[in-house]
Amino acid sequence: MSVPSTIDHQAVGWSLAHAYWLAKASDLAYKDEVTIEEQVRAWGFGRLRHHRTRFSPPFSLQDTQAFTAASDRMIIIAFRGTEPAQIKDWLSDATTPPVPGPARTGYIHHGFGEALDSVYPEVRSSLAEFRDNGQSVWFTGHSLGGALAILAGARMYLEEPRLAADGVYTYGQPRVCDRLLAAACNKGFKDRMYRFVNNNDIVPHLPPEPVFTHADALRYIDARGKLHESMPLLGKLADRARGLTADMLAPASDGMRDHFINNYVTALEKYFTSAPPAGENSSAQSVVRPTPSSP
């Protein structure tokens, strides 16, 4: 089975092909504006708006970047992530207390809240302007971008339901909120939210529980490239050990290596090319469904 060559602008619900294209959009969010403009045009999106704002997280002054791309059938809002060293600083900070979440539902990480607040008015305005034909709406992002994607989706669902997204796909997303907001996301985005974790990617395990947690949405890519809805504890530990030994020259770096967005894109590409043909008990849409557990 080949990697899908075009994005389906009429996609609805769960689709591995759609997950692949939203991973590509998350990767594109890291590029310069000219590259983004050229690529989204090639993907069939006729309207585009860049978002770039400044904010002050717990550390040095930073910026939030995202883009909104619209066709007559689909709108994608992709948030840019940040450098691994910066995300580690954010996630290891234990001195800044959480702040109230969207619609004052639960609590969220202070730095992520500041980042979203800085760009949300622009994103909301662009979405309200571009959604003129009942288009489907998809939030996506990698790393910090994934945190912003889920928080933006939650904010619109809780505060402005008419702008609520049809789906949220994130990659290497850190924990962003407490259990109360996670429960609200589970309710509002049931079967519409998917959180991809690539084997030993360390970022989805931070900040630490129990203050922060994940919503239910796991899609776990194991060391062999198989996709799971969940992994039992023993299976998870064995698979992480397998991933650590895959590169004997640098096993300690596996946690950050697995975090890079290009490795998520590559893993999804491999899934398509290695999947058995349709009719052989597998398809590009399938995932393994073991006993629930969540990295």
C-alpha positions as CSV (number, residue, x, y, z in Angstrom):
1,M,0.0,0.0,0.0
2,S,1.4,3.3,-1.0
3,V,1.7,6.6,0.9
4,P,-1.3,8.8,0.1
5,S,-0.1,11.4,-2.5
6,T,-2.9,13.9,-1.9
7,I,-4.8,15.2,1.0
8,D,-8.5,14.4,1.1
9,H,-10.3,17.7,1.7
10,Q,-13.5,15.8,2.5
11,A,-12.0,13.6,5.2
12,V,-14.2,13.1,8.3
13,G,-13.6,11.1,11.5
14,W,-10.6,8.8,12.0
15,S,-8.3,8.2,9.1
16,L,-4.7,7.2,9.1
17,A,-4.2,8.9,5.8
18,H,-5.6,12.1,7.4
19,A,-3.2,11.6,10.4
20,Y,-0.3,11.4,8.0
21,W,-1.3,14.6,6.3
22,L,-1.8,16.5,9.5
23,A,1.6,15.3,10.6
24,K,2.9,16.8,7.4
25,A,1.1,20.0,8.2
26,S,2.7,20.0,11.7
27,D,6.1,19.6,10.1
28,L,5.3,22.4,7.7
29,A,4.6,24.8,10.6
30,Y,8.3,24.8,11.3
31,K,9.2,26.2,7.9
32,D,9.5,29.7,6.7
33,E,6.4,31.6,5.4
34,V,7.3,31.3,1.7
35,T,7.7,27.6,2.0
36,I,4.4,27.3,3.8
37,E,2.6,29.4,1.2
38,E,4.0,27.3,-1.7
39,Q,3.2,24.0,0.0
40,V,-0.4,24.7,1.1
41,R,-1.2,26.0,-2.4
42,A,0.2,22.7,-3.8
43,W,-2.1,20.9,-1.3
44,G,-5.1,22.7,-2.7
45,F,-5.7,25.4,-0.1
46,G,-6.4,28.7,-1.7
47,R,-6.4,30.9,1.5
48,L,-3.7,31.2,4.1
49,R,-2.9,33.3,7.1
50,H,0.3,33.3,9.1
51,H,0.1,33.9,12.9
52,R,3.2,35.1,14.9
53,T,3.0,36.7,18.3
54,R,5.3,37.3,21.2
55,F,4.7,36.2,24.8
56,S,6.6,35.8,28.1
57,P,6.7,32.2,29.4
58,P,8.5,31.2,32.6
59,F,11.8,31.7,30.9
60,S,13.0,34.1,28.1
61,L,10.7,36.0,25.7
62,Q,9.4,33.6,23.0
63,D,7.0,33.7,20.0
64,T,4.1,31.6,19.0
65,Q,3.7,30.6,15.4
66,A,0.9,28.9,13.5
67,F,-0.9,29.0,10.2
68,T,-4.5,28.7,9.1
69,A,-5.0,27.2,5.6
70,A,-8.5,27.0,4.0
71,S,-10.1,25.4,1.0
72,D,-13.8,25.3,0.2
73,R,-14.1,22.0,2.1
74,M,-11.4,22.0,4.8
75,I,-9.5,24.3,7.2
76,I,-6.3,23.3,8.9
77,I,-4.8,25.3,11.8
78,A,-1.2,24.0,12.5
79,F,0.8,25.3,15.5
80,R,4.5,25.3,15.4
81,G,6.5,23.5,18.1
82,T,9.7,24.6,19.8
83,E,13.3,23.4,20.1
84,P,13.9,20.3,22.2
85,A,16.1,22.2,24.7
86,Q,13.4,24.8,25.2
87,I,10.6,22.4,25.7
88,K,12.7,20.5,28.3
89,D,13.1,23.8,30.2
90,W,9.4,24.5,30.1
91,L,8.4,21.0,31.2
92,S,11.0,20.7,34.0
93,D,9.9,24.0,35.6
94,A,8.1,23.3,38.9
95,T,8.0,26.8,40.2
96,T,5.1,28.2,38.2
97,P,1.7,27.1,39.4
98,P,-1.0,26.0,36.9
99,V,-3.6,28.6,35.7
100,P,-7.3,28.2,35.1
101,G,-8.2,26.5,31.9
102,P,-10.6,27.4,29.1
103,A,-14.0,28.6,30.4
104,R,-12.3,28.2,33.8
105,T,-12.6,24.5,33.4
106,G,-9.8,22.8,35.4
107,Y,-6.2,24.0,35.2
108,I,-3.5,24.2,32.5
109,H,0.3,24.6,32.3
110,H,1.1,28.3,32.7
111,G,3.6,28.5,29.8
112,F,1.2,26.8,27.4
113,G,-1.6,29.1,28.5
114,E,0.5,32.2,27.9
115,A,1.6,30.9,24.5
116,L,-2.0,30.2,23.4
117,D,-3.4,33.5,24.8
118,S,-0.9,35.4,22.6
119,V,-2.1,33.9,19.3
120,Y,-5.7,32.8,20.0
121,P,-7.4,36.0,19.0
122,E,-5.8,35.9,15.5
123,V,-6.5,32.2,15.1
124,R,-10.2,32.7,16.1
125,S,-10.6,35.6,13.8
126,S,-9.1,33.8,10.8
127,L,-11.2,30.7,11.4
128,A,-14.4,32.8,11.7
129,E,-13.6,34.6,8.4
130,F,-12.5,31.5,6.4
131,R,-15.3,29.1,7.6
132,D,-17.8,30.4,5.0
133,N,-18.8,27.1,3.5
134,G,-19.3,24.8,6.4
135,Q,-15.7,23.5,6.0
136,S,-14.4,20.9,8.4
137,V,-11.9,22.3,10.9
138,W,-8.7,20.5,12.1
139,F,-6.2,21.5,14.8
140,T,-2.8,20.0,14.7
141,G,0.7,20.4,16.0
142,H,3.9,18.8,17.3
143,S,5.5,19.2,20.7
144,L,4.5,22.6,22.0
145,G,2.4,22.9,18.9
146,G,0.5,19.8,19.9
147,A,-0.2,21.4,23.4
148,L,-1.5,24.5,21.7
149,A,-3.6,22.5,19.3
150,I,-5.5,20.6,22.0
151,L,-5.8,23.7,24.2
152,A,-7.2,25.8,21.3
153,G,-9.6,23.0,20.4
154,A,-10.7,22.8,24.0
155,R,-11.1,26.6,24.3
156,M,-13.3,26.8,21.2
157,Y,-15.4,23.8,22.2
158,L,-16.0,25.2,25.7
159,E,-16.3,28.9,24.9
160,E,-17.6,29.0,21.3
161,P,-19.2,25.7,20.2
162,R,-20.1,27.1,16.8
163,L,-16.4,27.2,16.0
164,A,-15.6,23.8,17.5
165,A,-13.2,21.7,15.6
166,D,-14.1,18.5,13.8
167,G,-10.8,16.9,15.0
168,V,-7.5,17.4,16.8
169,Y,-4.4,15.4,15.9
170,T,-1.2,15.9,17.9
171,Y,2.3,14.5,17.7
172,G,4.7,14.3,20.7
173,Q,2.4,16.4,22.8
174,P,3.3,17.1,26.4
175,R,0.7,16.9,29.2
176,V,-1.1,20.2,29.3
177,C,-4.0,20.1,31.9
178,D,-5.5,18.5,35.0
179,R,-8.0,15.7,35.1
180,L,-11.1,18.0,35.0
181,L,-10.2,19.6,31.7
182,A,-9.0,16.2,30.3
183,A,-12.5,14.8,31.1
184,A,-14.1,17.8,29.3
185,C,-11.9,17.1,26.3
186,N,-12.8,13.4,26.4
187,K,-16.5,14.3,26.3
188,G,-16.2,17.0,23.7
189,F,-13.8,15.3,21.3
190,K,-14.7,11.6,21.7
191,D,-13.6,9.8,18.6
192,R,-12.3,13.2,17.2
193,M,-9.0,13.6,19.1
194,Y,-5.8,11.6,18.5
195,R,-2.5,11.9,20.3
196,F,0.4,10.2,18.6
197,V,3.4,9.0,20.7
198,N,6.5,7.6,19.0
199,N,8.0,4.8,21.1
200,N,10.5,6.4,23.6
201,D,9.5,10.1,22.9
202,I,10.1,11.6,26.4
203,V,8.0,14.8,25.9
204,P,4.5,13.1,26.3
205,H,5.6,11.9,29.8
206,L,6.1,15.5,30.9
207,P,5.2,17.6,33.0
208,P,4.8,14.9,35.7
209,E,1.6,13.5,37.0
210,P,-0.5,13.9,39.0
211,V,-0.7,17.7,38.5
212,F,-0.9,17.3,34.7
213,T,-2.4,14.5,32.6
214,H,-3.5,13.6,29.1
215,A,-7.0,13.3,27.6
216,D,-7.9,9.8,26.2
217,A,-6.7,9.8,22.6
218,L,-3.6,7.6,22.3
219,R,-2.1,6.3,19.1
220,Y,1.2,4.7,20.1
221,I,3.8,3.8,17.5
222,D,6.0,1.0,18.8
223,A,9.6,0.3,18.1
224,R,8.7,-1.9,15.1
225,G,6.4,0.8,13.6
226,K,3.1,-0.8,14.5
227,L,0.3,1.5,15.6
228,H,-1.7,0.8,18.9
229,E,-4.6,2.5,20.6
230,S,-3.0,1.6,23.9
231,M,-0.2,-0.5,25.4
232,P,-0.3,-2.7,28.6
233,L,2.4,-1.8,31.1
234,L,4.6,-4.8,30.5
235,G,4.3,-4.5,26.8
236,K,5.1,-0.8,27.0
237,L,8.2,-1.4,29.1
238,A,9.4,-4.2,26.7
239,D,8.8,-2.0,23.7
240,R,10.7,0.9,25.1
241,A,13.6,-1.3,25.9
242,R,13.5,-2.5,22.3
243,G,13.6,1.1,21.1
244,L,16.6,1.9,23.4
245,T,18.6,-0.9,21.9
246,A,17.8,-0.1,18.3
247,D,20.8,2.3,18.2
248,M,23.6,0.8,20.3
249,L,25.8,3.8,19.6
250,A,23.5,6.3,21.3
251,P,20.7,4.6,23.3
252,A,20.4,7.5,25.8
253,S,19.4,9.9,23.0
254,D,16.4,7.8,22.0
255,G,13.9,9.8,24.0
256,M,14.7,13.0,22.2
257,R,15.4,11.4,18.8
258,D,11.9,9.8,18.8
259,H,10.5,13.3,19.5
260,F,11.4,14.9,16.2
261,I,8.5,15.5,13.9
262,N,10.3,14.1,10.9
263,N,10.4,10.7,12.8
264,Y,6.7,10.8,13.2
265,V,6.1,11.5,9.5
266,T,8.6,8.7,8.6
267,A,6.9,6.3,11.0
268,L,3.5,6.9,9.4
269,E,5.0,6.6,5.9
270,K,6.5,3.2,6.8
271,Y,3.2,2.1,8.2
272,F,1.6,2.6,4.8
273,T,4.4,0.9,2.8
274,S,4.7,-2.1,5.2
275,A,1.0,-2.7,5.7
276,P,-0.4,-5.8,4.0
277,P,-2.7,-5.3,1.0
278,A,-6.4,-4.7,1.6
279,G,-8.2,-8.0,2.3
280,E,-5.4,-9.5,4.3
281,N,-6.8,-8.7,7.8
282,S,-5.1,-5.3,7.8
283,S,-5.5,-1.9,6.2
284,A,-4.1,1.6,6.3
285,Q,-6.9,2.5,8.7
286,S,-6.3,-0.2,11.3
287,V,-4.6,-0.1,14.7
288,V,-3.8,-2.7,17.3
289,R,-6.2,-2.6,20.3
290,P,-4.8,-4.2,23.5
291,T,-5.7,-3.6,27.1
292,P,-6.0,0.2,27.8
293,S,-3.0,2.1,29.2
294,S,-1.6,5.5,28.5
295,P,2.0,6.8,28.2
